[in-house]
Amino acid sequence: MAIESQGAVCAKSDNTVVESQVLSEGSRKLVTLAVMLSAIMVLLDMTIANVALPHMMGALGVTSDQIRSLGY
């Protein structure tokens, strides 16, 4: 059985209510900012890698299939 408490779900086990912690407004904003910055960093990394691929292929003398094996 679950109990609603300030938007958080508390579990009931062996007649004991386990309380879950609810993030404060400031913590929610900080977590949201961290997730958004992480997504931007991933996008930036992918963009830089895709722009650098043709130069890497020429400098290393490899084909696009060989470059793809690096994970890009």
Buried (B, 14 or more C-beta within 10 A) or exposed (E): EEEEEEEEEBEEEEEEEEEEEEEEEEEEEEEEEEEEEEEEEEEEEEEEBEEEBEEEBEEEEEEEEEBEEEEE
